[in-house]
Amino acid sequence: MNHRDRWSRGPAAPKVVRRLRRAPAVVAASAAGFAGVLALHTGSRPSILGVSGPSTVRVDTSTTTTDPRHAPPPTAPPAAAATSALGNNEQYGYGVLAVRITVRAGRITNVSVANLQTAEQYSQSLAQQVIPVLRHEVLSAQSAHINGISGATYTSEAYASSVQSALDRLGTK
Amino acid sequence: MIAWYASDLAGVIIHAEPVMGTMVSFQVDQGSCTAREAAAAVASACARLHELDAIFSTFKPDSPVSQFRAGQLRVDDVPREMALVLGLCEEARELSLGWFDPWAMPGGFDPTGLVKGWATEQALTVLRTAGIETAVVNGGGDVAVLGRPPDARAWRIGIRHPWKPEALACVLEVDCAVATSGSYERGPHLINPRNGAMLSCIASATVVGSSLALCDALATALVVAGDEGPELARSLTGYEAYLIQADGKEGATEGIAFASGEVA
């Protein structure tokens, strides 16, 4: 069990060890999967690991953690009310990024990476770390549980711009 | 950066501005301002960010900070903003017991570890001066808040988990400013000024306090301090810290407020 120490500043203050519930902070709607991101981890090409999806909604399952022999049957396509749009390819400091968003009833229900190209392996691994955080920010901000995320940097600009362009394409204000 | 927020919350302006090599996002409640006034305030804040970027970019060879680094600009001749930042850098160096030291960076003076937080704070100041009472400005992960959220007693800011990309490490309640640095980042500001090393046993450091500039610098200092990070955290006056060590152990000073229920 993980725990957090509480550091007191004065020698007289009692030491408080606070145990907090762990792991509830995983991304909501994880059933929708990290389509683009998982593909990044399984790809073997060093620099271009883009995942181009069809223009309709698609629910991907993990290719890294699911044993195909015991895989659940393919998920049925979502209701026809869902629409998706591809965002622009956005340049950022270390490469190019594009996302695809899925919107249903005026809310974004998924964001996946449609394209990610980086010049070097290190940038790619950084992007792999940051992108899910940005995705979380997009999805969870809508539910108003949190007002922002501290510590997400680098690919933020390209990610947000691509999300915005996809929204513009859908006519979402 | 959450443009679709606007459809849910009437009177809230959402804007994302690419500047300073990152994205600065605004959530601004227009409050008693008109929509036009609030939009003008956000535009002014963005203009200010671009002005500050022009002064402090180490990538632009003719920026004042580049000229200062190259010895072409004397300390007495720097712009007012840079004089302020130099003062804050000294304050941060002192508070951090030397673990944050822009003067010890390879390539010369580099205040990058403090400027992003400071500029984000300046953007919030522009909003406040324009009459805005409720806002969040997030400068690439350095977050400054104003007022209170309409539906809660404090702003809830998720802290990026250093190595579980699908998770937040925790959610903190914040009433002023919070910054997070991690050894997952890169850049000269994470070099140990004492020995030039880049590795740290601190995977992530978060600092909460009144000045976002100092939060930013102190978070960096706590990462580069490595083994001495917890001791440095305890020594900070007026600033609270939350550390995640490379072995997964977490610790926080007494004043860190973890949000109840964390992320639902």
Interface residues (C-beta under 8 A of the other chain):
Chain A: N2 H3 R4 D5 R6 W7 S8 R9 A13 V16 R18 L20 R21 A23 P24 A25 V26 V27 S30 F34 V37 G93 G106 R107 I108 Y122 L126 Q128 Q129 V130 I131 P132 V133 H136 E137 V138 S140 A141 Q142 S143 A144 H145 I146 N147 G148 I149 S150 G151 A152 T153 Y154 S156 E157 Y159 A160 S161 V163 Q164 L167 T172 K173
Chain B: M1 I2 A3 W4 Y5 A6 S7 D8 A16 P18 G21 T22 M23 S25 Q27 V136 N138 G140 G141 D142 V143 V145 P149 D151 W155 R156 I157 G158 I159 R160 H161 W163 P165 E166 A167 L168 A169 C170 V171 L172 V178 A179 T180 S181 G182 Y184 E185 R186 S204 T206 P230 A233 R234 Y242 G248 K249 E250 G251 A252 T253 E254 F258 G261 E262 V263 A264
